[in-house]
Amino acid sequence: MSRIIVAPRFNGPPNSGNGGYSAGVIAQAIGESVRVRLAQPVPIDRALDISTNAAGGWDVHATQPSGRVLIATATPHVPVVEVPAAPSWVEALGASKHFSGFAQHSFPHCFVCGPQRADGDGLRIFPGSIPGTNVLAAPWQPDASLADDTGHVRSEFIWAALDCPGYFAACSPTLALLGEFSVQVDRRPRSGETCVVIAWPIANHGRKHTAGTALFDAEGRCSAVGIATWIALKS
């Protein structure tokens, strides 16, 4: 059994962890390529226990006064998806100026995409549409607080960076929460590197919306990909 804690800095909705970051911390603790399914919002600043289950996967529980509560499950999985061509840094920068969250944002203090987070605190990834395509893009220059002692961005922050852009590609402005997420990280950029994040819709089935996301490094190489399923909230 291993134990993780999602610090308050890494919130998504108020008082709960950002889904992508939380899934990335779970994956990092497991140490394998997994798909994480979130059963409910991830509590912040509380110990979460990860243990194997009878199905060959992992369960993540929080201990509450009422007993142990299932927060998430994980299963072995490697995401495979066809990735659109990478826009340039300049194209991504231009697209981000039209980020819909600047006008209206359900969670303006989200660690990943909240416009009310300061530089060096939130990731401030603001995806906007690339004209003539169904692809959204944003520039990202990860700061030093996201890096390990080698200077490379820690994988849980790559998971986070690939989270929220998928929402804006798949189901915005409908309010939705992350249901399932899988990420394959092939190379980790260094802090300060000029990266581009893209997102695009894949499928819609009722309240379920699937999106793909990808991270490109300063040389335009695809460094990580993700597939997310977002669940639209009932009215």
C-alpha positions in Angstrom: 0.0 0.0 0.0 1.2 3.5 -0.8 -0.1 6.9 0.4 -0.5 10.2 -1.4 -1.7 13.7 -0.5 -3.0 16.3 -2.9 -1.9 19.6 -1.6 -4.3 22.6 -1.6 -2.3 24.4 -4.3 -3.4 21.8 -6.8 -7.1 22.3 -6.7 -9.6 22.1 -9.6 -13.0 23.0 -8.4 -12.9 24.6 -4.9 -11.9 22.3 -2.1 -11.0 19.3 -4.4 -8.0 18.3 -6.4 -7.5 19.0 -10.1 -8.5 15.8 -11.8 -5.5 15.6 -14.1 -3.0 16.4 -11.4 -4.6 14.0 -9.0 -4.7 11.2 -11.6 -1.0 11.9 -12.4 0.0 11.6 -8.7 -1.9 8.3 -8.5 -0.1 7.0 -11.7 3.2 8.2 -10.4 2.7 6.3 -7.1 1.7 3.2 -8.9 4.7 3.4 -11.3 2.9 1.9 -14.3 1.0 3.2 -17.3 -2.6 3.3 -16.1 -6.0 4.7 -16.8 -7.5 6.4 -13.7 -11.2 6.6 -13.1 -12.3 9.2 -10.6 -15.3 8.0 -8.6 -15.8 11.3 -6.9 -14.0 14.6 -6.4 -10.5 14.1 -4.9 -10.2 15.6 -1.4 -7.3 17.9 -0.8 -4.8 17.9 2.1 -6.0 14.4 3.1 -4.2 11.1 3.1 -5.3 8.8 0.2 -4.3 5.1 0.3 -3.6 3.2 -2.9 -3.9 -0.6 -2.7 -4.1 -3.4 -5.3 -7.5 -5.0 -5.9 -8.7 -8.4 -7.0 -9.2 -7.3 -10.6 -5.5 -6.7 -11.1 -5.8 -2.9 -10.7 -5.6 -0.4 -7.9 -8.1 1.3 -5.6 -7.7 4.7 -4.0 -9.5 5.3 -0.7 -9.9 8.2 1.7 -10.6 7.5 5.4 -13.6 9.6 6.7 -15.5 9.5 9.9 -18.1 7.3 8.2 -15.4 4.8 7.1 -13.2 4.2 4.0 -14.5 5.9 0.8 -13.5 5.0 -2.7 -12.1 8.0 -4.5 -10.6 6.4 -7.7 -9.6 3.2 -9.4 -6.7 2.6 -11.8 -6.2 -0.2 -14.4 -3.2 -0.9 -16.7 -3.6 1.0 -19.9 -1.5 2.7 -22.6 -3.4 5.4 -24.5 -3.2 5.2 -28.3 -4.5 8.1 -30.4 -3.9 9.8 -33.7 -2.4 13.2 -32.9 -3.0 16.3 -35.1 -0.1 18.3 -36.4 1.5 20.6 -33.9 0.9 24.4 -34.3 3.8 26.7 -33.8 4.4 28.5 -30.5 3.3 31.7 -32.2 0.0 30.1 -33.4 -0.6 28.7 -30.0 0.0 32.0 -28.4 -2.4 33.7 -30.8 -5.1 31.0 -30.1 -4.8 31.4 -26.4 -5.8 35.1 -26.6 -9.3 33.8 -27.5 -9.6 31.5 -24.5 -13.3 31.3 -23.6 -12.5 31.1 -19.9 -11.4 34.7 -19.9 -15.0 35.7 -20.4 -16.6 33.1 -18.2 -15.0 30.4 -16.1 -16.7 28.0 -13.7 -13.5 27.4 -11.7 -11.4 30.6 -12.1 -8.9 29.4 -9.5 -8.2 26.0 -11.1 -4.5 25.1 -10.9 -4.3 24.3 -14.6 -6.6 26.8 -16.4 -7.7 29.3 -13.9 -7.1 32.9 -15.1 -7.1 34.1 -11.5 -4.0 32.1 -10.6 -0.7 34.0 -10.6 2.3 33.2 -12.7 4.4 30.7 -10.8 1.4 29.4 -8.9 -1.0 28.0 -11.5 -0.1 26.5 -14.8 -2.1 29.2 -16.6 -2.8 27.0 -19.7 -5.4 28.9 -21.7 -6.4 26.9 -24.9 -8.1 28.7 -27.8 -9.2 27.5 -31.2 -6.8 27.3 -34.2 -8.8 28.8 -37.1 -10.1 26.3 -39.6 -9.6 23.3 -37.4 -11.3 21.6 -34.4 -8.0 21.8 -32.5 -7.4 24.1 -29.5 -3.9 25.1 -28.5 -2.0 27.0 -25.8 1.6 27.8 -25.1 3.1 26.6 -21.9 6.4 27.4 -20.3 6.6 25.4 -17.1 8.3 27.1 -14.2 11.0 25.8 -11.9 8.6 24.7 -9.1 7.3 22.0 -11.4 10.7 20.3 -12.0 12.6 17.6 -10.3 16.3 17.8 -9.3 17.3 17.1 -12.9 15.4 20.1 -14.1 12.7 18.1 -16.0 9.0 18.7 -15.3 7.6 16.0 -13.0 5.1 13.7 -14.7 2.1 14.6 -12.6 2.3 18.1 -13.9 2.3 16.8 -17.5 -0.9 14.9 -16.6 -2.3 18.2 -15.2 -1.3 20.2 -18.3 -3.1 17.6 -20.5 -6.3 17.7 -18.4 -8.3 21.0 -18.7 -7.6 21.6 -22.4 -9.6 18.5 -23.2 -12.6 19.9 -21.4 -12.6 23.0 -23.5 -12.2 21.0 -26.7 -14.9 18.4 -25.9 -17.7 19.9 -23.9 -17.3 23.6 -22.9 -19.4 25.5 -21.9 -21.4 22.6 -20.5 -20.2 22.0 -16.9 -18.5 18.7 -16.7 -16.0 16.8 -14.5 -13.2 14.5 -15.4 -14.3 10.9 -15.3 -11.4 8.9 -16.8 -7.9 9.9 -17.8 -4.9 8.1 -19.3 -1.6 9.7 -20.3 1.6 8.4 -21.9 4.7 10.5 -21.2 7.5 9.7 -23.7 9.8 12.6 -22.7 9.6 15.3 -20.0 10.4 18.9 -21.0 12.7 21.0 -18.9 11.5 23.9 -16.8 11.5 27.1 -18.8 11.1 25.2 -22.1 8.6 26.7 -24.6 6.0 24.0 -25.1 2.7 23.8 -26.8 -0.4 21.9 -25.6 -3.2 20.9 -27.9 -6.6 19.4 -27.5 -9.3 18.1 -29.8 -12.7 16.3 -29.6 -12.9 12.6 -30.2 -16.5 11.5 -29.5 -19.7 12.4 -27.7 -22.1 9.8 -26.2 -24.9 11.4 -24.2 -23.3 12.9 -21.1 -19.9 11.4 -21.9 -17.4 13.5 -24.0 -14.0 12.1 -25.0 -11.1 14.4 -25.9 -7.5 13.9 -26.9 -4.6 16.1 -25.7 -0.9 16.3 -26.5 2.2 18.1 -25.4 4.9 19.2 -27.8 8.4 20.3 -26.7 10.4 23.2 -27.9 11.6 21.2 -31.0 8.0 20.4 -32.0 8.3 16.7 -30.9 5.2 15.1 -29.4 6.3 14.4 -25.8 3.1 13.1 -24.2 -0.5 12.2 -25.2 -3.7 11.8 -23.2 -7.2 10.6 -23.6 -9.9 11.9 -21.3 -13.6 11.2 -20.7 -15.6 14.1 -19.3 -19.0 13.6 -17.7 -21.4 16.5 -18.1 -23.3 17.3 -14.9 -27.0 16.9 -14.9 -29.0 20.1 -14.9 
